[in-house]
């Protein structure tokens, strides 16, 4: 993920609409912080530290899982209106994407980094329409003072919770916020204070995994790479209350940057469950250039210990630079990875924006893989729905 400090005011996805709210940087940077007492949970200063996540570099990809997903259909000639080519939308950094069952079918929602957190809806994962923002200038969290990053919406209980990141001016660091709604489309009401802060580090990139019994875990990264000198960027996991608005017990270390390709960063976790394993898709290296990519780790518990593969499962190619900060979405019995990437070679001094990308996930030997390990450049069969 790591985001630009000058955030995008309004993202221009396919079919985007506008509203009358003021999403200028000026309107979104003037909010004062909440005046309540410090809200940092003491449990955030304690953690259970398992053995460091090691690398599972065994070459087990030759053995197919018994429940391996079928290969992508290749008969595009019979599906003239059911194919796509990346990018699927022009501008959506750090996409948080979920699938929602409705009375009439299935809908997908994508929330993106930016002032107000642009929000989009799709019925097929390929065509997206703007439906506004998670927050308006009037409903934005009063405790947040900028750097509106990495939103995700999750179905919690009978409603929805949007998790996001913002700068807390009084604390001088990034905190994780939460807002609730009865609908994935909103409107959302902020808690009025951060959900989680740390006394020493910024917290970014929240992700929630929920099991079939209604238990929830929040995963996030500490901004160790922003320290001078940099320290390890640890991804933590923390059991949440049933309402998804508080914590149970202490946080646990999940993974940290230990592999050469990760450089100074592990971030943007997304946890899913399949078969006997929990899988953590995460991003590593530098978000603004071609070193960025998606790594994978697996565990038999949502709190680890996690075993990484030694190389990223998604990295740059000649067409797309810095793929990362993904969501995993199911449709038609398959899983898909939705992520962002830069078009063409990109340096951290370049401008531009990150485009919304979609690719199939396949499985071998208990591990996921994507294409040839890079973003797709050709025409692919579109997801089937539901």
Residue frames relative to the residue before (quaternion, step in Angstrom):
aa qw qx qy qz dx dy dz
X 1.0000 0.0000 0.0000 0.0000 0.00 0.00 0.00
X 0.4706 0.7044 -0.5232 0.0929 3.58 0.13 -1.27
X 0.2466 -0.8562 0.4515 0.0473 3.43 -0.46 1.24
X 0.5694 -0.5689 0.4637 0.3702 3.55 -1.28 0.35
X 0.4917 -0.6709 0.4682 0.2981 3.57 -0.99 0.81
X 0.6642 0.3793 -0.2945 0.5729 3.57 1.19 -0.41
X 0.1804 -0.8450 0.4971 0.0799 3.54 -0.02 1.31
X 0.5795 -0.5955 0.4441 0.3351 3.49 -1.27 0.54
X 0.4140 -0.7362 0.4747 0.2476 3.60 -0.73 1.00
X 0.7897 -0.0723 0.0615 0.6061 3.59 0.77 -0.94
X 0.3127 -0.7674 0.5289 0.1834 3.59 -0.73 1.01
X 0.3067 -0.7845 0.5205 0.1400 3.54 -0.92 0.96
X 0.0519 0.8022 -0.5888 0.0837 3.57 0.22 1.26
X 0.7089 -0.4290 0.3272 0.4542 3.57 -1.32 0.20
X 0.8520 0.1311 -0.0988 0.4972 3.55 -0.98 0.85
X 0.2904 0.7959 -0.5032 0.1702 3.61 1.14 0.41
X 0.2363 -0.7427 0.6139 0.1254 3.50 -1.23 0.70
X 0.3137 -0.7363 0.5624 0.2079 3.55 -1.26 0.20
X 0.1630 -0.7463 0.6279 0.1489 3.53 -1.36 0.23
X 0.6389 -0.5815 0.3665 0.3455 3.53 -1.30 0.11
X 0.4723 0.6810 -0.4520 0.3300 3.61 1.21 -0.08
X 0.4417 -0.6794 0.5244 0.2615 3.54 -1.21 0.62
X 0.0310 -0.8187 0.5730 -0.0205 3.58 -0.45 1.22
X 0.3032 0.7559 -0.5243 0.2485 3.59 1.12 0.54
X 0.6384 -0.5224 0.3904 0.4089 3.56 -1.22 0.46
X 0.6352 0.5437 -0.3426 0.4284 3.58 1.00 -0.78
X 0.6816 0.4920 -0.2982 0.4522 3.57 0.91 -0.89
X 0.7487 0.4103 -0.2158 0.4739 3.55 1.10 -0.69
X 0.6820 0.4901 -0.3022 0.4509 3.61 1.18 -0.01
X 0.6234 0.5931 -0.3268 0.3910 3.57 1.25 -0.09
X 0.4581 0.7025 -0.4503 0.3064 3.59 1.22 -0.06
X 0.3411 -0.7199 0.5650 0.2148 3.55 -1.03 0.82
X 0.5595 -0.6221 0.4326 0.3359 3.56 -1.19 0.54
X 0.6238 -0.5336 0.4211 0.3857 3.52 -1.24 0.47
X 0.3833 -0.7644 0.4802 0.1956 3.56 -0.92 0.92
X 0.4112 0.7102 -0.4816 0.3076 3.58 1.21 0.13
X 0.6570 -0.4802 0.3927 0.4284 3.53 -1.31 0.23
X 0.6844 -0.4773 0.3443 0.4303 3.55 -1.24 0.47
X 0.2738 -0.8097 0.5088 0.1029 3.55 -0.80 1.08
X 0.3858 0.7322 -0.4960 0.2627 3.57 1.23 0.01
X 0.3794 -0.7155 0.5462 0.2141 3.52 -0.84 1.03
X 0.5022 -0.6669 0.4505 0.3162 3.57 -0.80 0.95
X 0.6025 0.5805 -0.3642 0.4090 3.56 1.12 -0.60
X 0.5863 0.5770 -0.3825 0.4207 3.60 1.18 -0.33
X 0.6602 0.4823 -0.3177 0.4802 3.58 1.22 -0.30
X 0.6710 0.3871 -0.2962 0.5587 3.56 1.29 0.12
X 0.0744 0.7997 -0.5957 0.0058 3.53 -1.10 0.47
X 0.4130 -0.6554 0.5724 0.2687 3.47 -1.30 0.52
X 0.1298 -0.8272 0.5461 0.0259 3.55 -0.57 1.15
X 0.1924 -0.7759 0.5899 0.1139 3.59 -0.36 1.19
X 0.6930 -0.3907 0.3450 0.4980 3.53 -1.24 -0.10
X 0.5940 -0.5870 0.3915 0.3865 3.61 -0.95 0.78
X 0.5649 -0.6058 0.4380 0.3494 3.54 -1.04 0.80
X 0.2113 -0.8033 0.5451 0.1137 3.54 -0.63 1.06
X 0.5449 -0.6242 0.4610 0.3177 3.52 -1.31 0.15
X 0.1843 -0.7487 0.6282 0.1042 3.53 -0.85 1.03
X 0.0415 0.8530 -0.5139 0.0813 3.55 0.13 1.29
X 0.3335 0.7386 -0.5218 0.2665 3.54 1.16 0.47
X 0.4177 -0.7174 0.5021 0.2425 3.52 -0.96 0.84
X 0.1478 0.8235 -0.5299 0.1382 3.56 0.40 1.27
X 0.4082 0.7389 -0.4639 0.2688 3.59 1.19 0.24
X 0.5614 0.6065 -0.4019 0.3944 3.60 1.19 -0.19
X 0.7008 0.4455 -0.2632 0.4911 3.58 1.19 -0.46
X 0.3086 -0.7690 0.5332 0.1706 3.56 -0.58 1.13
X 0.5085 -0.6021 0.5187 0.3315 3.55 -1.17 0.65
X 0.5791 -0.5725 0.4433 0.3747 3.56 -1.17 0.53
X 0.7636 0.3102 -0.1740 0.5388 3.57 1.09 -0.77
X 0.1779 0.8128 -0.5366 0.1402 3.56 1.09 0.66
X 0.5008 -0.6574 0.4737 0.3044 3.52 -1.04 0.82
X 0.5563 -0.5996 0.4565 0.3500 3.55 -1.11 0.66
X 0.5715 -0.5875 0.4422 0.3642 3.53 -1.16 0.58
X 0.6312 -0.5253 0.4091 0.3978 3.51 -1.26 0.44
X 0.5027 -0.6339 0.4814 0.3373 3.61 -0.92 0.80
X 0.2139 -0.8130 0.5312 0.1053 3.57 -0.94 0.81
X 0.5360 0.6206 -0.4119 0.3973 3.58 1.25 0.10
X 0.0461 -0.8406 0.5396 -0.0073 3.56 0.33 1.25
X 0.5743 0.6148 -0.3904 0.3739 3.59 1.08 -0.52
X 0.6994 0.4445 -0.2655 0.4927 3.57 1.13 -0.63
X 0.7231 0.3796 -0.2165 0.5349 3.58 1.29 -0.09
X 0.0034 0.8737 -0.4865 0.0029 3.54 0.90 0.97
X 0.7557 0.3378 -0.2085 0.5208 3.59 1.06 -0.61
X 0.6854 0.4747 -0.2724 0.4803 3.57 1.27 0.07
X 0.5572 0.5471 -0.4460 0.4374 3.53 0.66 1.10
X 0.1436 -0.7869 0.5959 0.0715 3.57 -1.23 0.26
X 0.1452 -0.7506 0.6336 0.1187 3.51 -1.36 0.17
X 0.4794 -0.6793 0.4731 0.2914 3.57 -0.93 0.87
X 0.5794 -0.1973 -0.7897 -0.0425 1.53 -2.10 1.35
X 0.4609 -0.6899 0.4858 0.2749 3.56 -1.18 0.59
X 0.7826 0.0458 -0.0554 0.6183 3.60 1.25 -0.21
X 0.6135 -0.6508 0.3381 0.2928 3.50 -1.13 0.77
X 0.8409 0.0197 0.0886 0.5336 3.58 0.87 -0.83
X 0.3872 0.6821 -0.5529 0.2812 3.58 -0.43 1.21
X 0.1180 -0.8062 0.5787 0.0346 3.56 -0.19 1.29
X 0.8564 0.1120 -0.0972 0.4945 3.56 -1.18 0.73
X 0.0871 0.8568 -0.5071 0.0347 3.62 0.84 0.86
X 0.1372 -0.7459 0.6477 0.0727 3.52 -0.95 0.99
X 0.0022 0.8435 -0.5306 0.0840 3.58 -0.24 1.30
X 0.0048 -0.7896 0.6135 -0.0091 3.57 -0.97 0.88
X 0.3752 -0.6747 0.5928 0.2293 3.51 -1.37 0.43
X 0.0733 -0.7967 0.5999 0.0025 3.58 -0.92 0.95
X 0.3077 -0.7308 0.5810 0.1836 3.57 -0.85 1.00
X 0.1026 -0.7968 0.5947 0.0316 3.57 -0.90 0.96
X 0.6930 -0.4655 0.3425 0.4309 3.56 -1.29 0.10
X 0.7616 0.3639 -0.1882 0.5022 3.58 1.14 -0.57
X 0.8033 -0.1786 0.1227 0.5547 3.60 1.21 -0.05
X 0.6282 -0.5014 0.4258 0.4155 3.53 -0.96 -0.95
X 0.0601 -0.7643 0.6408 0.0404 3.55 -1.16 0.73
X 0.2135 -0.7424 0.6197 0.1385 3.53 -1.26 0.52
X 0.1470 -0.7812 0.6035 0.0630 3.54 -1.06 0.83
X 0.0938 -0.7795 0.6185 0.0318 3.55 -1.03 0.88
X 0.0927 -0.7625 0.6389 0.0418 3.56 -0.92 1.00
X 0.1788 -0.8212 0.5411 0.0290 3.57 -0.92 0.96
X 0.6107 -0.5260 0.4482 0.3865 3.54 -1.27 0.43
X 0.5202 0.6245 -0.4771 0.3344 3.57 -1.06 0.77
X 0.6688 -0.4952 0.3657 0.4168 3.54 -1.24 0.36
X 0.8064 0.1938 -0.1823 0.5282 3.56 -0.72 1.10
X 0.2975 -0.7715 0.4952 0.2665 3.57 1.29 -0.38
X 0.2321 -0.7981 0.5432 0.1186 3.61 0.10 1.27
X 0.1572 -0.7963 0.5837 0.0202 3.53 -0.98 0.99
X 0.0627 -0.8086 0.5842 -0.0311 3.55 -0.93 1.03
X 0.2023 -0.7736 0.5929 0.0954 3.53 -1.22 0.60
X 0.0228 -0.7834 0.6210 -0.0141 3.55 -1.17 0.74
X 0.2967 -0.7338 0.5746 0.2083 3.54 -1.23 0.43
X 0.7894 0.2996 -0.1512 0.5141 3.60 1.24 -0.13
X 0.5030 -0.6701 0.3943 0.3774 3.61 1.32 0.08
X 0.6848 0.4747 -0.2802 0.4766 3.60 1.24 -0.11
X 0.7772 0.2505 -0.1273 0.5631 3.58 0.89 -0.93
X 0.0910 -0.8282 0.5525 -0.0231 3.57 -0.66 1.17
X 0.1338 -0.7815 0.6076 0.0470 3.55 -1.08 0.85
X 0.4596 -0.6750 0.5035 0.2823 3.56 -0.93 0.87
X 0.0645 -0.7874 0.6119 0.0384 3.56 -0.99 0.86
X 0.7500 -0.3725 0.2038 0.5072 3.57 1.16 0.54
X 0.5530 -0.5801 0.4823 0.3536 3.54 -1.09 -0.85
X 0.6075 -0.5338 0.4285 0.4030 3.55 -1.23 0.36
X 0.7944 0.1045 -0.0363 0.5972 3.57 1.04 -0.83
X 0.3052 -0.6807 0.6228 0.2360 3.52 -1.29 0.45
X 0.6931 -0.4434 0.3415 0.4543 3.56 -1.27 0.08
X 0.6709 0.4918 -0.3002 0.4668 3.60 1.14 -0.56
X 0.7630 0.3740 -0.2039 0.4862 3.60 1.04 -0.70
X 0.3850 0.7355 -0.4866 0.2721 3.60 1.23 0.04
X 0.5899 -0.5917 0.4081 0.3679 3.60 -1.09 0.65
X 0.4392 -0.7268 0.4664 0.2477 3.58 -0.71 1.09
X 0.6534 0.5293 -0.3253 0.4325 3.59 1.11 -0.56
X 0.6477 0.5414 -0.3144 0.4343 3.60 1.23 -0.36
X 0.1438 -0.8258 0.5435 0.0448 3.54 -0.94 0.90
X 0.8052 -0.1588 0.0954 0.5633 3.60 1.16 0.40
X 0.7640 0.3701 -0.2709 0.4537 3.56 -1.38 -0.10
X 0.1355 0.8151 -0.5431 0.1494 3.57 0.71 1.11
X 0.0753 0.8532 -0.4943 0.1484 3.53 0.03 1.37
X 0.9193 0.1277 -0.0037 0.3723 3.44 -1.56 0.31
X 0.1486 0.8037 -0.5632 0.1217 3.62 0.52 1.09
X 0.0098 -0.7561 0.6534 0.0356 3.53 -1.27 0.54
X 0.2347 -0.7427 0.6103 0.1441 3.56 -1.12 0.72
X 0.0045 -0.8030 0.5957 -0.0186 3.57 -0.95 0.88
X 0.4531 -0.6600 0.5324 0.2750 3.54 -1.16 0.74
X 0.0502 0.7933 -0.5993 0.0953 3.57 -0.50 1.23
X 0.8244 0.0057 -0.0418 0.5644 3.58 -0.60 1.11
X 0.7843 -0.2894 0.2341 0.4963 3.55 -0.84 -1.01
X 0.7417 0.3561 -0.2076 0.5292 3.58 1.28 0.01
X 0.5172 -0.6136 0.5013 0.3236 3.52 -1.26 -0.54
X 0.1427 -0.7583 0.6305 0.0842 3.52 -1.19 0.70
X 0.2084 -0.7437 0.6241 0.1185 3.54 -0.95 0.95
X 0.1406 -0.7656 0.6253 0.0559 3.56 -0.81 1.08
X 0.0568 0.8051 -0.5802 0.1097 3.56 -0.94 0.89
X 0.3695 -0.7043 0.5614 0.2288 3.55 -1.36 0.09
X 0.0967 0.7702 -0.6288 0.0463 3.56 -1.14 0.68
X 0.5353 -0.5902 0.4927 0.3498 3.54 -1.28 0.38
X 0.2165 -0.7341 0.6300 0.1313 3.54 -1.04 0.88
X 0.3469 -0.7802 0.4715 0.2205 3.64 -0.24 1.17
X 0.6738 0.5027 -0.3236 0.4343 3.63 0.89 -0.81
X 0.7088 0.4207 -0.2546 0.5058 3.57 1.13 -0.58
X 0.3447 -0.7690 0.4742 0.2549 3.56 1.20 -0.45
X 0.7205 0.3592 -0.2477 0.5390 3.56 1.15 0.58
X 0.6065 -0.5609 0.4312 0.3628 3.53 -1.34 0.28
X 0.0723 -0.7808 0.6202 0.0214 3.55 -1.08 0.84
X 0.4465 -0.6583 0.5385 0.2783 3.54 -1.32 0.37
X 0.1421 -0.7948 0.5872 0.0573 3.54 -0.91 0.98
X 0.1634 -0.7647 0.6125 0.1157 3.53 -1.34 0.14
X 0.0318 -0.7752 0.6309 -0.0031 3.54 -1.15 0.72
X 0.2945 -0.7897 0.5244 0.1211 3.56 -1.04 0.80
X 0.0278 0.7746 -0.6313 0.0259 3.53 -1.27 0.55
X 0.4698 -0.6515 0.5103 0.3072 3.56 -1.23 0.41
X 0.7561 0.2778 -0.1520 0.5728 3.59 1.30 -0.25
X 0.5385 -0.6213 0.4411 0.3598 3.63 -1.01 0.64
X 0.6586 0.5090 -0.3024 0.4645 3.59 1.20 -0.50
X 0.5413 -0.6275 0.4005 0.3909 3.59 1.27 -0.13
X 0.5021 0.0395 -0.8020 -0.3211 1.51 -2.50 -0.48
X 0.3648 -0.7318 0.5439 0.1885 3.56 -1.25 0.62
X 0.1975 -0.7654 0.6046 0.0982 3.53 -1.10 0.82
X 0.3816 -0.7379 0.5186 0.2023 3.55 -0.63 1.18
X 0.5986 -0.5869 0.4130 0.3558 3.57 -1.17 0.60
X 0.4903 -0.6508 0.4414 0.3759 3.58 1.16 -0.58
X 0.7684 0.1055 -0.0690 0.6275 3.55 1.35 -0.06
X 0.6287 -0.5281 0.3821 0.4240 3.62 -1.16 0.30
X 0.4653 -0.6428 0.5309 0.2974 3.52 -1.21 0.55
X 0.8052 -0.0406 0.0693 0.5876 3.58 0.97 -0.84
X 0.0320 0.7485 -0.6615 0.0339 3.52 -1.07 0.94
X 0.2616 -0.7298 0.6050 0.1818 3.56 -1.28 0.28
X 0.5175 -0.6763 0.4297 0.3003 3.59 -0.96 0.83
X 0.7821 0.3603 -0.1573 0.4835 3.57 1.16 -0.54
X 0.8029 0.2104 -0.0768 0.5523 3.59 1.09 -0.64
X 0.5005 -0.5752 0.5383 0.3590 3.50 -1.36 0.24
X 0.2350 -0.7469 0.6061 0.1402 3.57 -1.16 0.66
X 0.0552 0.8122 -0.5765 0.0697 3.59 -0.80 0.98
X 0.8184 0.3402 -0.2121 0.4116 3.53 -1.44 0.04
X 0.0969 0.8198 -0.5587 0.0797 3.62 0.58 1.04
X 0.0253 0.7584 -0.6511 0.0150 3.52 -1.19 0.73
X 0.1801 -0.7862 0.5846 0.0877 3.58 -1.02 0.81
X 0.1275 -0.7376 0.6584 0.0788 3.53 -1.05 0.92
X 0.0809 -0.7853 0.6133 0.0231 3.58 -0.92 0.95
X 0.2931 -0.7629 0.5467 0.1823 3.57 -0.90 0.88
X 0.7241 -0.4631 0.2988 0.4147 3.56 -1.32 0.17
X 0.6716 0.4911 -0.2919 0.4719 3.59 1.22 -0.41
X 0.5789 -0.6242 0.3635 0.3783 3.58 1.25 0.14
X 0.4677 0.6348 -0.4734 0.3927 3.58 1.17 0.50
X 0.1745 -0.8119 0.5554 0.0442 3.57 -1.00 0.87
X 0.1007 -0.7670 0.6315 0.0533 3.54 -1.18 0.70
X 0.2267 -0.7556 0.6001 0.1324 3.56 -0.98 0.88
X 0.1151 -0.7672 0.6297 0.0407 3.55 -0.98 0.98
X 0.1287 0.7834 -0.5992 0.1033 3.57 -1.02 0.78
X 0.4190 -0.6988 0.5321 0.2303 3.53 -1.34 0.31
X 0.3003 -0.6799 0.6219 0.2465 3.56 -1.20 0.56
X 0.4692 -0.7186 0.4556 0.2365 3.54 -1.02 0.90
X 0.0207 0.8476 -0.5285 0.0425 3.56 0.71 1.10
X 0.6359 0.5457 -0.3321 0.4332 3.57 1.10 -0.66
X 0.6290 0.5302 -0.3368 0.4581 3.60 1.26 -0.27
X 0.5385 0.6156 -0.4090 0.4046 3.60 1.26 -0.07
X 0.2435 -0.7519 0.5936 0.1516 3.56 -1.25 0.40
X 0.4321 -0.3644 -0.7725 0.2895 1.55 -0.65 2.44
X 0.6479 -0.5297 0.3650 0.4079 3.60 -1.21 0.39
X 0.1629 -0.7434 0.6381 0.1173 3.54 -1.26 0.55
X 0.7385 -0.4016 0.2833 0.4616 3.58 -1.27 0.09
X 0.2855 -0.7230 0.6004 0.1879 3.57 -1.10 0.74
X 0.1234 -0.8320 0.5408 0.0086 3.53 -0.10 1.36
X 0.2291 -0.7110 0.6438 0.1657 3.54 -1.08 0.77
X 0.1747 -0.7987 0.5732 0.0544 3.54 -0.77 1.12
X 0.1728 -0.7391 0.6358 0.1400 3.52 -1.35 0.37
X 0.0155 -0.8086 0.5866 -0.0424 3.57 -0.94 0.86
X 0.4279 -0.6873 0.5282 0.2559 3.58 -0.79 1.02
X 0.2319 -0.7889 0.5583 0.1106 3.56 -0.97 0.90
X 0.5986 -0.5146 0.4629 0.4033 3.52 -1.33 0.22
X 0.6782 -0.5079 0.3388 0.4091 3.55 -1.24 0.33
X 0.6861 0.4746 -0.2942 0.4663 3.60 1.12 -0.56
X 0.4550 -0.7195 0.4251 0.3076 3.59 1.29 -0.04
X 0.6396 0.5457 -0.3044 0.4478 3.58 1.27 0.24
X 0.7617 0.1862 -0.1576 0.6002 3.55 1.22 0.44
X 0.4823 -0.7033 0.4731 0.2213 3.55 -1.33 0.15
X 0.2522 -0.7221 0.6257 0.1532 3.50 -1.36 0.48
X 0.8409 0.1001 -0.0839 0.5253 3.59 -0.78 0.99
X 0.6484 -0.5092 0.4033 0.3969 3.54 -1.25 -0.53
X 0.5617 -0.5991 0.4472 0.3544 3.53 -1.24 0.36
X 0.2737 -0.7566 0.5792 0.1307 3.56 -1.25 0.51
X 0.4574 -0.6489 0.5279 0.3016 3.57 -1.08 0.69
X 0.2385 -0.7694 0.5804 0.1194 3.53 -0.94 0.94
X 0.7572 -0.2268 0.1927 0.5815 3.59 0.36 -1.24
X 0.0995 -0.7585 0.6363 0.0994 3.55 -1.34 0.15
X 0.6535 -0.5236 0.3643 0.4075 3.57 -1.27 0.25
X 0.1021 0.8039 -0.5695 0.1381 3.55 -0.42 1.32
X 0.6837 0.4809 -0.2812 0.4714 3.61 1.21 -0.42
X 0.6215 -0.5783 0.3649 0.3823 3.62 -1.02 0.69
X 0.6846 0.5014 -0.3178 0.4229 3.63 0.84 -0.86
X 0.6247 0.5698 -0.3393 0.4124 3.62 1.16 -0.50
X 0.2309 -0.7914 0.5244 0.2130 3.59 1.23 -0.44
X 0.8216 -0.2316 0.1750 0.4905 3.62 -0.75 -1.02
X 0.7586 0.4311 -0.1555 0.4632 3.57 1.23 -0.28
X 0.0850 0.6668 -0.7398 -0.0284 3.44 -1.38 0.70
X 0.1392 0.8002 -0.5606 0.1612 3.58 -0.77 1.02
X 0.7966 0.3695 -0.2232 0.4232 3.54 -1.40 -0.20
X 0.1110 0.8196 -0.5560 0.0826 3.64 0.66 0.98
X 0.0111 0.7340 -0.6779 -0.0395 3.54 -1.31 0.50
X 0.1347 -0.8219 0.5529 0.0239 3.57 -0.55 1.21
X 0.0270 0.7711 -0.6349 0.0398 3.54 -1.04 0.91
X 0.3249 -0.7300 0.5674 0.1989 3.57 -1.29 0.32
X 0.1067 0.7720 -0.6195 0.0940 3.54 -1.04 0.88
X 0.8293 0.0315 -0.0556 0.5551 3.56 -0.69 1.08
X 0.7939 -0.2741 0.2143 0.4987 3.58 -0.84 -0.97
X 0.7030 0.4726 -0.2550 0.4663 3.60 1.25 -0.10
X 0.2929 -0.6407 0.6722 0.2276 3.44 -1.46 0.40
X 0.1684 -0.7928 0.5818 0.0673 3.57 -0.94 0.92
X 0.1361 -0.7628 0.6270 0.0805 3.53 -0.99 0.89
X 0.1642 -0.7289 0.6605 0.0737 3.53 -0.70 1.18
X 0.0699 0.8019 -0.5882 0.0776 3.59 -0.82 0.90
X 0.3793 -0.7095 0.5427 0.2413 3.58 -1.25 0.31
X 0.0871 -0.8016 0.5906 0.0309 3.54 -1.21 0.60
X 0.7467 0.3829 -0.3307 0.4319 3.53 -1.42 0.38
X 0.7415 -0.4478 0.3067 0.3944 3.60 -1.24 -0.44
X 0.4590 -0.7541 0.4023 0.2425 3.56 -0.47 1.27
X 0.7476 0.4551 -0.2182 0.4316 3.58 1.05 -0.74
X 0.7569 0.2843 -0.2348 0.5396 3.61 1.15 0.31
X 0.7588 -0.4476 0.2642 0.3925 3.54 -1.34 -0.01
X 0.5216 0.6345 -0.4300 0.3746 3.62 1.19 0.00
X 0.5677 0.6333 -0.3751 0.3687 3.58 1.17 -0.57
X 0.1412 0.7882 -0.5895 0.1059 3.55 -1.08 0.74
X 0.4878 -0.6425 0.5122 0.2950 3.53 -1.38 0.05
X 0.1493 -0.7798 0.6044 0.0658 3.55 -0.86 1.03
X 0.2479 -0.7648 0.5772 0.1429 3.55 -1.31 0.19
X 0.0001 -0.7580 0.6522 -0.0044 3.54 -1.13 0.78
X 0.1253 -0.7943 0.5883 0.0854 3.58 -1.16 0.47
X 0.0598 -0.7774 0.6261 -0.0031 3.53 -1.29 0.56
X 0.4478 -0.6727 0.5106 0.2935 3.57 -1.27 0.22
X 0.7130 0.2979 -0.2194 0.5956 3.58 1.35 0.21
X 0.5556 -0.6192 0.4191 0.3636 3.63 -1.02 0.58
X 0.7247 0.3753 -0.2464 0.5226 3.60 1.23 -0.27
X 0.6518 -0.5660 0.3084 0.3996 3.57 1.19 0.55
X 0.4946 0.0507 -0.7941 -0.3495 1.47 -2.45 -0.66
X 0.4045 -0.7392 0.5080 0.1788 3.53 -1.16 0.79
X 0.1887 -0.7618 0.6121 0.0966 3.54 -1.11 0.76
X 0.2487 -0.7981 0.5369 0.1135 3.57 -0.61 1.13
X 0.3704 -0.6021 0.6314 0.3188 3.46 -1.39 0.22
X 0.5695 -0.6756 0.3645 0.2941 3.53 -1.02 0.82
X 0.7677 0.2902 -0.1640 0.5473 3.60 1.17 -0.45
X 0.5744 -0.5885 0.4242 0.3794 3.60 -1.12 0.51
X 0.4087 -0.6955 0.5310 0.2595 3.56 -1.18 0.54
X 0.7665 0.1627 -0.1222 0.6091 3.58 1.30 -0.12
X 0.1313 0.7862 -0.5900 0.1284 3.57 -0.68 1.12
X 0.7294 -0.4782 0.2816 0.3999 3.58 -1.28 0.21
X 0.0772 -0.7417 0.6572 0.1097 3.51 -1.38 0.31
X 0.7588 -0.4025 0.2473 0.4484 3.60 -1.25 -0.11
X 0.6941 0.4677 -0.2658 0.4784 3.60 1.21 -0.45
X 0.8158 0.1664 -0.0318 0.5530 3.57 0.95 -0.94
X 0.1775 -0.7978 0.5732 0.0590 3.55 -0.84 1.05
X 0.8808 0.1391 -0.0798 0.4454 3.52 -1.21 0.65
X 0.1303 0.8022 -0.5736 0.1022 3.64 0.73 0.92
X 0.3223 0.7666 -0.5151 0.2078 3.57 -0.94 0.77
X 0.7760 0.3467 -0.3115 0.4250 3.48 -1.51 -0.16
X 0.1313 0.8566 -0.4748 0.1534 3.50 0.54 1.27
X 0.2189 -0.6683 0.6772 0.2167 3.45 -1.52 0.10
X 0.2626 -0.7258 0.6076 0.1870 3.57 -1.26 0.41
X 0.0215 -0.8118 0.5807 -0.0567 3.56 -0.71 1.14
X 0.2953 -0.7546 0.5624 0.1645 3.58 -1.00 0.84
X 0.1581 0.7622 -0.6207 0.0938 3.53 -1.12 0.72
X 0.8553 0.0790 -0.0761 0.5064 3.56 -0.92 0.90
X 0.6947 -0.4861 0.2755 0.4530 3.59 1.07 0.67
X 0.6757 0.4304 -0.2893 0.5239 3.59 1.27 0.17
X 0.3489 -0.6921 0.5765 0.2587 3.53 -1.31 0.26
X 0.1471 -0.7740 0.6135 0.0537 3.52 -1.17 0.77
X 0.2906 -0.7257 0.5958 0.1842 3.53 -1.15 0.67
X 0.1042 -0.7681 0.6313 0.0235 3.55 -0.83 1.09
X 0.1165 0.8129 -0.5457 0.1669 3.58 -0.61 1.12
X 0.4153 -0.6769 0.5226 0.3102 3.58 -1.24 -0.10
X 0.0108 0.7744 -0.6325 -0.0094 3.56 -1.32 0.35
X 0.4632 -0.6357 0.5383 0.3025 3.54 -1.31 0.41
X 0.4032 -0.6918 0.5409 0.2573 3.58 -1.06 0.72
X 0.8201 0.1028 -0.1179 0.5505 3.57 -0.55 1.19
X 0.7087 -0.4295 0.3331 0.4498 3.54 -1.34 0.11
X 0.0380 -0.8189 0.5718 -0.0320 3.57 -0.85 0.97
X 0.1718 -0.7591 0.6217 0.0884 3.56 -0.99 0.93
X 0.6256 -0.5741 0.3737 0.3733 3.57 -1.16 0.53
X 0.6469 0.4994 -0.3241 0.4765 3.59 1.23 -0.29
X 0.5586 0.6043 -0.3890 0.4141 3.59 1.28 -0.10
X 0.4436 -0.6495 0.5384 0.3023 3.53 -1.28 0.39
X 0.4005 0.7336 -0.5029 0.2203 3.53 -1.12 -0.65
X 0.3181 -0.7356 0.5633 0.2012 3.52 -1.30 -0.11
X 0.5129 -0.6452 0.4829 0.2958 3.52 -1.31 0.35
X 0.3104 -0.7825 0.5220 0.1374 3.55 -0.86 1.03
X 0.5135 -0.6553 0.4724 0.2893 3.54 -1.22 0.62
X 0.1076 -0.8194 0.5623 -0.0278 3.54 -0.77 1.16
X 0.1046 -0.7845 0.6103 0.0328 3.56 -1.21 0.64
X 0.1222 0.7860 -0.6004 0.0822 3.58 -0.92 0.91
X 0.5615 -0.5923 0.4751 0.3288 3.51 -1.31 0.54
X 0.2356 -0.7094 0.6405 0.1762 3.53 -1.28 0.56
X 0.0748 -0.7612 0.6429 0.0406 3.56 -1.03 0.89
X 0.3007 -0.7732 0.5427 0.1312 3.57 -1.23 0.44
X 0.0880 0.7553 -0.6474 0.0507 3.53 -1.14 0.78
X 0.8675 0.0654 -0.0479 0.4908 3.52 -1.04 0.85
X 0.6902 -0.4958 0.2847 0.4435 3.57 1.08 0.64
X 0.6804 0.4255 -0.2924 0.5201 3.60 1.26 0.29
X 0.4225 -0.6929 0.5129 0.2798 3.60 -1.08 0.62
X 0.0153 -0.7677 0.6368 0.0696 3.54 -1.26 0.39
X 0.2463 -0.7633 0.5884 0.1026 3.55 -1.24 0.58
X 0.8353 -0.1252 0.0576 0.5322 3.59 -0.63 1.14
X 0.7356 -0.3172 0.2879 0.5248 3.56 -0.85 -1.05
X 0.6768 -0.4546 0.2790 0.5075 3.58 1.27 0.35
X 0.7197 0.3442 -0.2395 0.5534 3.58 1.30 0.14
X 0.6631 -0.4982 0.3609 0.4266 3.61 -1.23 0.30
X 0.5213 -0.6495 0.4523 0.3190 3.56 -1.04 0.77
X 0.2331 -0.7828 0.5676 0.1039 3.53 -1.13 0.77
X 0.7079 0.4413 -0.2630 0.4847 3.59 1.20 -0.33
X 0.6890 -0.4401 0.3715 0.4399 3.52 -1.36 -0.35
X 0.0723 -0.8018 0.5931 0.0129 3.55 -0.97 0.92
X 0.5809 -0.5529 0.4624 0.3782 3.52 -1.26 0.44
X 0.4267 -0.7009 0.5089 0.2603 3.58 -0.88 0.90
X 0.6033 -0.5473 0.4210 0.3991 3.59 -1.17 0.46
X 0.3537 -0.6861 0.5833 0.2528 3.52 -1.17 0.59
X 0.1690 -0.7840 0.5941 0.0616 3.55 -1.06 0.78
X 0.5256 -0.2308 -0.8167 0.0580 1.62 -1.73 1.77
